[in-house]
Amino acid sequence: MPGDRFLLLEPGEARPGRVPLPPAFAAKALTGDTEGRFSLLEVVLARDIPRHTHHVADECIYVLDGELGVDFDDRHLTATKGTFVLLPHGIPHALRAVSAPPPRVLQISSPGGWECYLEDLFEAGPSVLTDGALDPRKVNPIAARYEIRYEEPA
C-alpha cells in the first residue's frame, strides 16, 4: 500500500543502512523506500570525486551551500547555492569541492542504488584510497557492481 511507504525525517535525521555511512553522507530516501525508483542523499563533498561514468543511473545534484566544481564531458563549471545539475547516464563527469567549507548538496540517483554503492565503498575502507584520495583502479571492482566506471590513469 502506498501509505505504508510514507517517510518523515526530522532535521539532521538520516535513514540507517546496511553499513553506517560517515556523517558527510546522510541517506534521506533509500532505494528500498522508493521501490527502486531513486535514492536521495544529503552530502558534504569533502573529497573530490574522480571522473567516472554511470552507465545506467542518471545523477541529479542540487547545491544547498557552497560551491561545487562540475567537470561534465569537456566542460568545467562551478555550481553555486541553488544550482541544479543533471548528469545523464553515459556521460563522464567529476565533482570537486571549490569552496571552504566544502559544498553541501542533495544527490539523487535514478534508478536508486547509490547508497548501496557507498555502503560497499565505505565497507572496503582505506583499501580504495591511495595517498588519501579515491584510487580508480581500486574503486572500479566495487563500482562495476553498480555499472559505474572510473577513468584510470594511463
N, C-alpha and C positions, 0 to 999 in steps of 0.2 A: 504494500500500500504506500503511495507517495508520502502521506503524512508521517509514516514511520521513519522517513529519511530526514525529517526536519532537524536542523542543527543550529544552535546558537552558541557562539563563543563570546565570552566577555573580553574586554580589552586585555591584551597580554596573554590570553589563553591560546593553546595550540592543541591539535589532535595528537594523541600518542600513537606512535607507530611500532613496528616490529623491533626497531633499533632506535634508541634515543638519539635525536639529532642535536648538534651543538646549538646554543642559543641564537646564533645568527640565522638559523633556519626554523621557522615556525610554520608547521603544516596547519592550514586552516580548513581545507577540504581534501580528504584523501581520495584516491581513485575509487576505493570501495564505497565511499559516501555518495559518489555521483554515478554509480553503476558503470564505471569505466570511462565516462564521457570526458572528464578533465580532473586535474588536481590543481590546487591553489596553495601557494606558499608565500609567506612574507619573509623576505631575505635581506640581510645586510651583506652586501658584496664586499667582504673584507679581503678576498683573494681574487685575482684576475682569473677568468675562465678562458683557457686557450681556444683557438679556432677549432670548431667542430661542426658537424652536420647531424641534424636529426633526420633520419630517413623516413619516419612515419609521423611523428608528432609536430604540430605547429606550436610555437612558443610565443607567448604574449607577455610583455613586461610593461608595467605602469610604475613610473618613478614617483615615490612618495616623498622622499627627501634626498638632497644631494645631487650629484652629477654622475651619470653613468656613461662611460665610453662604449659605443657600439660599433664594432667593425662588422659590416654586413656586405657580403660579396666583395666588391672592391672599394666600398665607401667607408669613411671613418667619421662618425657622428658623435655629438655629445647630447645626451638626453637629460634635460633638467626636470625639476619638480613639475609634475602634472603632465609629462610627456608619456605617450603610449607608443609602444613599438610592437609590431607583429613580425615575427621571424618565421616565415613559412618553412615547412619541412623541405629538405633537399637543398637548402641554400646555406653555405658555410657562414659562420659568424663567430665572434668572440666578444666577451664582455670585460670591461675594465672599470675599476674604481678611479674616477677622475677627481673626486672631492675628498676632503678630510673634514669631518668623519666620512667614512665610506657611504655610498648611496644605499638607501633602503627602498626596496621595490616589492611590488606584488608580481609574482611569476605564476602564470597559468600555462599548463601543458595540456594539449588536447590531441588525441585521447590522453587519458591520465597515465600515470606510471612514474612521473618524475620523482616523487617522494620515495618510491621503491628503489630507484636507481641510487638516490642519495643514501638511503639506508645501507645498500650494498657497498657503496663507496666508503662511507664512514666506518662500516664494519671492517673493511680492509685496513683502515688506519693509515699510519705513515708509510706503509709499503707502496702507496701510489704516488708518493712525493719524491722529488729529487731536489735537494737544497731548499726545501720548504715550499716548492711550487709543484702543482699538479704535473705529472710526467705523462704525456700522451701514450707512450709505449706501455706504461704500467696501468693506465686507466682503461685503455681500449679493450682488454679482455672482459672487464666488468661492463663497460658501455655497450659492447656488442650485444649483450643480452637484451638491451633496450633499443636496439637499432640506432645507436649513436656511434659516430666515428670521429675521433680527434685526429687532427693532422699531425703527423710525426715529422720531426726534423730530418732532413736528408743525412 
